[in-house]
């Protein structure tokens, strides 16, 4: 967002696709259009990624366990999620938005904030731009979106929610499509909303606020700053108090950097064998490293996430003094972080991520930096640790060259053409891809 923009101007748009994944599935398969459609993980541990308004009318919601969704809507058409396909349509959506402004902050595949402060001479008012975007999305993508227009990101996002259709037993009720929140309407627009509608108020914070009788945004706005600070802390209290009054200074960041890159896997059945989990960590690390290199970044901190069969979740992390982006290094650290964890009770989900992202360092020896626990000295793909300091840099550079060559081969021959030998199974090489089993493992 431009620094000279009028903070009271209605120049922030929030574009949000309607039932995006389910709508794309109905677009590709017209026979299911108008039916209750549920998209997500089709296996017993799957969760709902998206659903049509017909399914929402039966109480189905995103992130609901698929088993519960099936009980609520037994007539629904269940469709496995296709992350690659949704990515294709998302890029088409961004092509449309870029015709109106370069200042776009993607939030997810199906939504984004736009700053249109520099677009009025060409395209008219912010409301005109919002309606033009909707029209272009309908004509070119054959899908529907809702748009909120306001002076801030908080208000624009809430406005786009109000612009959406509503589910009903007789089919979706059309929404206005575009909702504009003018400066003089903000208090009325916000006051009656539940406090959970405010950015930064999650379930725990909401429960704490509810215990003090703070249920609506108006309750939050009326709370004394000192009292709010005692409830949620000084910094968060100041932030929430401002949002409750409609003051949200966050700019639209078209160049916002990703803070971390990671992958996780939910297993069809709890896994209790350390060796099986180690192989999965190598597979996850391989894909994380590939995405890091594709983004032109490296990271300093490797994090491990483990969720057990009873849904208890733990995280472990280790930071390096130099950034890293090779699969072998990421896997080595992840395996070492898992080693002291008692996995015999059964692991439901495991994940690997890398944060502290920056441009890769030129030169320098990072493989010689060992963790302080035993498994860190063993490369999970079978090679030894870095050994003497003088050999660290050549070995790291050799690994980087090998993995860059792997990237080139995959781009030419497909993701499953080459990868770590340790993860090859009866079904061949299974490379983890973005969105792969994101909503749970598929049905057998």
C-alpha positions, -999 to 999 in steps of 0.1 A, spaced: 0 0 0 13 34 -9 26 55 19 8 86 7 -26 69 6 -54 86 25 -60 63 56 -98 72 55 -102 64 18 -121 32 9 -92 18 -10 -89 -17 5 -107 -46 -12 -109 -82 0 -118 -106 -28 -130 -140 -16 -141 -169 -39 -174 -185 -30 -170 -222 -20 -139 -222 -41 -128 -259 -42 -164 -272 -44 -172 -246 -71 -142 -257 -92 -152 -293 -89 -187 -285 -101 -173 -264 -129 -152 -294 -141 -180 -319 -135 -213 -302 -144 -233 -333 -133 -227 -324 -96 -236 -287 -100 -264 -277 -76 -259 -308 -54 -244 -311 -20 -207 -314 -27 -180 -320 -1 -143 -317 -10 -115 -330 12 -98 -361 25 -119 -391 16 -103 -415 41 -115 -422 77 -92 -395 89 -101 -369 63 -113 -334 70 -135 -311 49 -116 -286 28 -146 -270 12 -183 -277 6 -211 -263 -15 -239 -241 0 -262 -271 -4 -240 -291 20 -236 -261 43 -273 -260 47 -270 -294 64 -244 -282 88 -213 -292 70 -183 -268 75 -147 -265 65 -122 -283 88 -150 -307 100 -140 -343 102 -152 -360 70 -169 -387 90 -191 -361 107 -198 -344 74 -210 -377 60 -234 -382 89 -248 -347 86 -252 -349 48 -253 -386 37 -265 -377 2 -234 -355 -5 -211 -361 -34 -176 -366 -18 -147 -354 -40 -110 -357 -32 -92 -324 -31 -70 -315 -61 -45 -289 -49 -29 -286 -83 -62 -278 -101 -71 -252 -75 -37 -236 -80 -43 -233 -117 -76 -215 -112 -60 -193 -85 -34 -181 -109 -62 -172 -133 -79 -153 -105 -47 -133 -99 -44 -125 -136 -78 -108 -133 -69 -89 -102 -36 -78 -116 -55 -60 -144 -68 -36 -119 -39 -31 -95 -4 -45 -89 -9 -41 -51 -22 -76 -42 -16 -95 -10 -25 -132 -14 -40 -148 17 -49 -182 3 -56 -197 -31 -91 -183 -30 -87 -149 -14 -65 -117 -15 -64 -81 -3 -61 -54 -29 -50 -17 -26 -67 2 -54 -57 37 -43 -38 41 -76 -65 27 -99 -93 52 -97 -84 73 -128 -85 42 -150 -113 22 -134 -135 45 -113 -144 42 -76 -134 13 -54 -170 0 -56 -168 2 -94 -136 -18 -93 -151 -44 -70 -180 -49 -93 -157 -51 -124 -136 -78 -107 -167 -98 -99 -178 -95 -135 -145 -105 -149 -142 -135 -126 -177 -146 -137 -170 -142 -174 -135 -156 -175 -134 -182 -147 -171 -191 -147 -170 -188 -109 -184 -164 -83 -166 -142 -58 -176 -118 -31 -158 -85 -25 -156 -63 6 -146 -26 3 -135 -5 32 -106 16 45 -88 -13 63 -81 -50 59 -102 -60 89 -133 -42 77 -129 -53 41 -126 -89 51 -157 -87 72 -175 -69 44 -167 -97 19 -182 -122 43 -214 -102 44 -214 -101 6 -216 -139 3 -247 -160 -5 -264 -177 25 -272 -215 27 -308 -226 30 -328 -258 27 -341 -245 -6 -308 -237 -21 -284 -208 -16 -298 -173 -11 -280 -148 -32 -259 -122 -14 -252 -87 -24 -218 -97 -40 -202 -64 -30 -205 -47 4 -190 -13 11 -183 -1 46 -182 37 47 -164 56 74 -196 68 91 -210 32 91 -181 15 108 -194 16 144 -227 1 135 -210 -25 112 -187 -37 139 -205 -33 172 -229 -63 172 -204 -88 158 -190 -116 180 -156 -108 194 -142 -138 174 -146 -117 142 -116 -96 153 -81 -106 139 -61 -121 167 -90 -134 187 -86 -172 186 -105 -198 207 -84 -194 238 -85 -156 237 -122 -156 230 -129 -179 260 -109 -156 283 -127 -125 270 -161 -143 274 -152 -151 310 -151 -113 316 -184 -107 298 -168 -95 266 -189 -112 239 -193 -86 212 -170 -62 195 -188 -33 212 -179 -49 246 -143 -50 236 -143 -14 224 -158 -3 257 -133 -21 278 -108 0 297 -73 -4 282 -58 -13 316 -84 -40 321 -79 -55 286 -41 -55 292 -47 -76 323 -68 -101 304 -47 -105 272 -14 -86 278 -4 -51 270 7 -55 234 -23 -76 223 -47 -55 243 -36 -23 225 -39 -41 192 -74 -56 199 -87 -23 213 -77 -5 181 -93 -31 159 -125 -30 179 -128 7 170 -121 -1 133 -85 11 133 -64 -13 114 -32 3 101 -18 -29 84 -9 -22 48 -16 -44 18 18 -60 13 22 -71 -23 57 -82 -15 50 -100 18 75 -127 23 67 -162 34 78 -169 69 82 -206 67 79 -235 43 68 -270 54 50 -302 47 32 -326 70 16 -360 66 -14 -376 83 -11 -414 84 -41 -438 76 -32 -456 109 -10 -446 138 27 -453 131 48 -467 160 80 -476 142 109 -451 144 124 -463 111 91 -457 93 89 -422 107 125 -415 98 118 -424 62 88 -401 61 109 -373 75 134 -378 46 105 -376 21 91 -344 37 125 -329 39 131 -336 3 100 -317 -7 106 -288 17 141 -284 3 128 -284 -32 103 -256 -24 130 -236 -6 153 -237 -37 123 -229 -60 116 -198 -39 153 -188 -39 156 -189 -1 172 -209 27 163 -211 64 180 -213 97 154 -231 118 141 -267 113 109 -275 132 94 -309 138 57 -314 145 44 -347 160 7 -354 166 -1 -386 185 -32 -408 182 -49 -390 211 -44 -356 192 -17 -344 217 7 -324 196 43 -315 203 68 -294 184 106 -293 185 130 -270 167 167 -265 162 184 -233 147 216 -232 128 241 -204 126 239 -204 88 209 -209 65 204 -243 49 183 -255 20 195 -291 13 172 -321 19 200 -341 36 206 -314 62 169 -308 69 163 -345 72 193 -350 95 181 -324 119 144 -336 118 155 -372 125 176 -360 154 147 -340 168 125 -371 166 149 -395 182 141 -387 219 103 -387 212 85 -418 224 67 -429 193 56 -464 204 23 -449 216 14 -441 180 19 -411 157 -10 -398 138 7 -369 120 43 -358 114 55 -326 98 87 -307 89 91 -270 83 119 -245 78 117 -209 90 140 -179 94 141 -176 57 166 -155 38 186 -156 6 211 -184 7 246 -176 20 274 -176 -5 300 -201 6 305 -208 43 305 -242 60 272 -252 76 273 -290 73 301 -290 98 278 -276 124 266 -306 144 237 -309 169 245 -319 204 227 -352 202 237 -385 186 215 -389 156 226 -355 143 258 -371 132 241 -395 109 227 -385 75 193 -404 72 202 -412 36 231 -432 46 262 -409 45 282 -399 75 283 -365 91 304 -336 78 335 -348 95 365 -325 95 359 -289 91 380 -287 60 358 -312 42 324 -296 52 322 -270 25 330 -292 -5 305 -318 7 277 -292 12 284 -277 -22 283 -312 -38 250 -319 -21 236 -286 -33 247 -294 -69 231 -329 -67 198 -315 -54 197 -287 -80 202 -314 -107 173 -334 -91 151 -303 -95 160 -300 -132 152 -337 -138 119 -334 -120 109 -304 -140 116 -323 -172 104 -358 -164 80 -353 -135 81 -352 -97 83 -390 -94 112 -394 -117 140 -392 -91 143 -388 -54 159 -403 -22 163 -441 -25 153 -446 11 117 -435 4 112 -459 -25 85 -485 -16 64 -511 -33 45 -484 -51 77 -468 -64 89 -433 -55 63 -411 -37 74 -375 -37 55 -352 -13 38 -323 -32 20 -292 -20 -15 -300 -9 -9 -337 -11 -31 -353 16 -34 -318 32 -69 -327 43 -60 -362 54 -51 -395 37 -74 -407 9 -96 -437 12 -79 -470 5 
